[in-house]
Amino acid sequence: MSKHLYWLDDASWASIEPLLPTGRRGAHRVDDRRVISGIMHMLKTGGRWRDCPAEYGPHTTIYNRFNRWSQQGVWEQIFYALTGATGVIGG
């Protein structure tokens, strides 16, 4: 894997990791940091989900995580944490 695979530095990751949903039943979840980097890459480039570089994992995983977390409002909380905004949505 490329040493520049992750889009978030350690401090940014530490600020959002507690906000990620846990306890979902089913298959073992793949590396959240890698998947979030894949989502950020796709949002920045504006490409099709199926064209996501394989280094980030399966494109279906990248898309499904983005879609599911969008519906749950997780992205709003992540973006607030990354921008340093005060308050938590829905809290």
Secondary structure, 3 states (H helix, E strand, C coil): CCCCCCCCCHHHHHHHHHHCCCCCCCCCCCCHHHHHHHHHHHHHHCCCHHHCCHHHCCHHHHHHHHHHHHHHCHHHHHHHHHHCCCCCCCC
